[in-house]
């Protein structure tokens, strides 16, 4: 069986971190699939999907680490080419990745106790992100 769904998330940009675990969990439950895999994807090049313990300290640490890896105010050739000022967002998305997959066991997403699925919007403006979720299994 394959179940596809989408949902939208409003974001603020500039490394906004949004917990999307409840939406993904609900989609897996509605799918009726008991054992398999779920993939969450952001169809865009300035956002990413990862996991973290979704609490203020860990979120702040993640944002600080990404700022060190791909500083917002660095020179990016993308900005030279397009003039849109979001070269850092494209680089951060490439580093984090635009999708993640997780096991589905007994009808639930198999996550650790302190592990949540998060959308990171790196763009330099607020957005409405449309995430795609595919559940495959039996």
N, C-alpha and C positions, 0 to 999 in steps of 0.2 A: 504494500500500500504506500501511496505517496499523498501527502497533504501539504498544500501550499497556502500561505496567508501573508498578508502585509499589514503593517500598522504604521501610523505616523507619530513622530515625536517632535514637539517644538523645542528648539535649542537656542542658546544665546551666542554660540560661536566662541572663539578664543579659548579653546580647550574646555568647553563645557562638558561635564561628565554626568550622564543620565543613566540611572538604574533602569534597565529594561527587562529584568528578570521576571517581574509579574506578568508582563505581556507575553513573553516567550513561554512561560509556564502554562498560561491559560491556553495558548494555541496548541501546545503539546497535549494538554488534557482534552481539548475539543477534537483533536485529530482521531482519537480512539486507538492510536498506535501504542502498544504496550512495550515493545522492545525494538530498538533501532537506533537511529541517530537524528539529531536535529541540527540544522545549519542556519545561522543567523547571518545575513549579509546586508551591508550598506552599499547600495548601488551608487557610489559617488567617489570622488578622488580626494576629498578634503575631510573625511571622517574615518573613524575606525571602530572596531569592535574588539573588546578584550574582557578579562575578568579581573576583579579586585575585591577586597573586602570594602564594601561601599560605606565607609565612615570618613568623617572630615579629615583626619590625619593622613590616612592612606591616600585619599584623593588629592590632598595638597602635595604629598610627596611625589605622586605620579605626575602632577602638573609641573612641579619643579624639575623633575628628571627630564621631561620632554622639552622644557625650556632650555636646559643645558645641551641636549642633543641637537635640537633644531630651534635656535633662538629666533624669536619673532622679528627682531631688528637686524638680523644678519643680511648680507647681500645674497640674493638668489637670482640665478639667471632666468628663472621662470618670470620673476617680476620684471626683468629687463625686457623680456619678450612680450609679455601680455599686459604689464602695467597694472595688474589687479592687486598687488600687495599681499597675495596669499601663498607665496612660495613655501613658507614655513609650514602651512597647512597640508600641502601636497606631500612634503617630505615626511611629516609626522604620520600621515595616513599610510604611507608606504612602509614606514618602520613598524607601526602597530599592526597593520593589516586590516582589510575591509570585511573580513568574515571570520567566524569561529564555528566549530562543530563540537557537539557534546553527545555522549551516549544518552539514550532513553532507556530506562529500566523500570519495569512495573508501572508504566504509564507516566513516569515523572522524569524530568531532566536530572541527570546524575551530576550534581554539583556538590562541592565540599561545604561544610557547615558555615564557613565564613566567606564563601565565594559567590559573588553576584556577577551577572552579565551586564556590561555597561557599553553604552554608545559614547564615543568621544567626538565632539564636533570641533574641529580645529579651524574652521573657516574664520574669516575676519568680519563676519556679520551673522546676525540671527538667521536661522533656517527652520524649515519644516522637513525633517528627514523621514523618508519612507523606507522602512526596513522590510526585507523579504525573509520569510521563515519557511524552510522546507523540512518536513518531518518524513522520514523514510523508515519503513520497518513493517512489523506484523502485529 
